Amino acid sequence: MKLFDVYPLFNITPVKASGAYIWDDKGEKYLDLYGGHAVISIGHSHPYYVQKIEEQLHQIAFYSNAVQMPLQEVLAKKLGHLSGYHDYQLFLCNSGTEANENALKLASFHNGRKKIIAFKDSFHGRTSLSVGATDDAKLSANINKTHDVVFLPLNDIDAFEQEINEEVCAVIVEGIQGVGGINIPSNEFLKTISQACQKHGSMFILDEVQSGYGRTGKFFAHQHSDVAPHIITMAKGMGNGFPVASVAIHPDIKASHGMLGTTFGGNYLACAASIAVLDVIEQEDLITNAENIGNYLIAELKTISGIKEIRGQGLMIGIETEKDAKAIRSKLLSEEKIFTGFSSGKNTIRLLPPLNIGITEADIFLKALIKTINHI
């Protein structure tokens, strides 16, 4: 059997990683400022994280959600404490698309409606409902195009107010659009959505899959805007590489047995990984570090010639370049040994590094970026 060839691959084979660095099978060292799509939140192979997973592995690795698992309650309590959402309910699953799928389904269970408002340049996943709410036609097969979804321009309050009504089941928006090019919903826009959803009985869903878990200098990106959505989705940095995701659910939304379900979600190892991540974020004050290093990077990037625009918050940064961003990213990887991300529609390099990077790593990147832009 051969692998199904759906991924364009770099000619790099990582075999070891630590902190913000990766080594390949040839012994080459790379600075990782992308974290595998914002997944590596507390750094590669963090010793505390490795210890906690290993300890759990020696006890019990898996059983289904048919039994008592106190680790799930420990995780929920710690997540509520660090995020500020103490009174919300937690549903654990496996991936960002699954979290968004369940969030949209849950919204429809709650109000009985089916129309969804999403936004242009959005990305919410690749499964049926989540890809239906994703603004990328090439990701949707015909079978995914049966959902009642309307796409509106991000931050266009007039367009939104014309569309929202009592027929809308849910409004789903990213805390910061990642794949779409690091586009930030304005404070006024998020507040408008929140107020309109309350008025019309629609569910306000914040997709924090990429922008959550301390990445922006707040636990969730939407907390820069002082809004409280009905449903929040998480994944990516939640497990620092272990597959885990979750849905935080407003206390007014009532659960019933069988409403949602998953085989692997919330298993012992997933909980051990997730609790370890939260412990490290708290103990090492990584949210403050993300804010400080992010502010430093953004300020320095704004002084570099050849950069058209800088967008972002904390360590979720988009660098729109005057020259071909894809070529710059390629040179950064091949010549400077630095991993970054890319958003083709906006000619934008994406930075999504581990939250524990320091000034040293930031300066290595800044120096390499200036050199690369000047040689393109």
Sequence and secondary structure as in RCSB ss.txt:
>XXXX:A:sequence
MKLFDVYPLFNITPVKASGAYIWDDKGEKYLDLYGGHAVISIGHSHPYYVQKIEEQLHQIAFYSNAVQMPLQEVL
AKKLGHLSGYHDYQLFLCNSGTEANENALKLASFHNGRKKIIAFKDSFHGRTSLSVGATDDAKLSANINKTHDVV
FLPLNDIDAFEQEINEEVCAVIVEGIQGVGGINIPSNEFLKTISQACQKHGSMFILDEVQSGYGRTGKFFAHQHS
DVAPHIITMAKGMGNGFPVASVAIHPDIKASHGMLGTTFGGNYLACAASIAVLDVIEQEDLITNAENIGNYLIAE
LKTISGIKEIRGQGLMIGIETEKDAKAIRSKLLSEEKIFTGFSSGKNTIRLLPPLNIGITEADIFLKALIKTINH
I
>XXXX:A:secstr
          S  EEEEEBTEEEETT  EEEESSHHHHT SS BT HHHHHHHHHHHHH     TTS  HHHHHH
HHHHHHHHS TT EEEEESSHHHHHHHHHHHHHHHH   EEEEETT    SSHHHHHTSS GGG  GGGTTS EE
EE TT HHHHHHH STTEEEEEEESSBTTTTSB   HHHHHHHHHHHHHHT EEEEE TTTTTTTTSSSSGGGGT
T   SEEEE GGGTTTS  EEEEE TTS   TTSS  SSTT HHHHHHHHHHHHHHHHTTHHHHHHHHHHHHHHH
HTTSTTEEEEEEETTEEEEEESS HHHHHHHHHHTT EE EEEGGGTEEEE   TT  HHHHHHHHHHHHHHHHT
 
